[in-house]
Amino acid sequence: MPEKLRLKSKFQLIQRLLRKTRLLFLAEYIDYLVSRLKCLNKNSLFLKEHPDFKIPPEYLAYDAYSAPDWEFYKQSGEESAAYLKTILSKYKSGNEIDSVLEWGCGPGRIIRHLPQAFGPHVSIYGSDYNPQSIKWCRSSIPGIVFIENGLNPPLQLEGDHFDFIYVVSVFTHLSETTGMAWINELHRLLKPAGIVVITLKGDSYYKQLLPDEKKIYDSNGIVVRGDVTEGKKMFATFTSPDYVRKKLLSRFDVLQHSTGGSPLSNQDIWIARKI
């Protein structure tokens, strides 16, 4: 086994031990403090260069993106918004888009840039189950409707509401039961022929799985690492392309599947249409 893979395997074993002993939250807190120190100087420079750019509390950024890095927060958000507009233009014309939802918006990394990307005629909604993120977004990002949701659906909105819904690294932190409940809810919220974009941890993450997890992934198509609060980033879910097509997106027409390399995420990207 190559040295790099051997080290990754050891890391996954240590992480499993921390999960089982309920110490993963402590390791995560230490990682948060280290990340704050690493970003201290570059964040100070960023704030001097962008004094009017509102930033979320550091702990909210870490909880959502694993690092309170304001340059990443701004640049990746802008690039992701432009990327989403480009994706959508392949499947819908501009006059077909009236409403957009980001389910799992966190502290607004992407969604804050959507009004500029899509224009004032499009209604933008964001939802998240972290009440602190929603509170910050409501007070800091104008022109967008923010909704707090629970771990389980529904959202308090009428069906056939959105032309476009996108989901960045949310199903990757949910159990199979919760994930299926939410994909059905997103199907309800989409208008007929509406478009959904989701990111998932698929085959490109296979090397990170432990031997017993690989067997489960190969046979069942889904691996869930729990023993932490569901919905948090250390709750990790991996899904094979076959599972996604046959189960998760079985009520949709899959339009595109690509692996990593986009501004959205290094995860697999799935684009599908409501049928």
Disulfide bonds with the S-S distance in Angstrom:
none
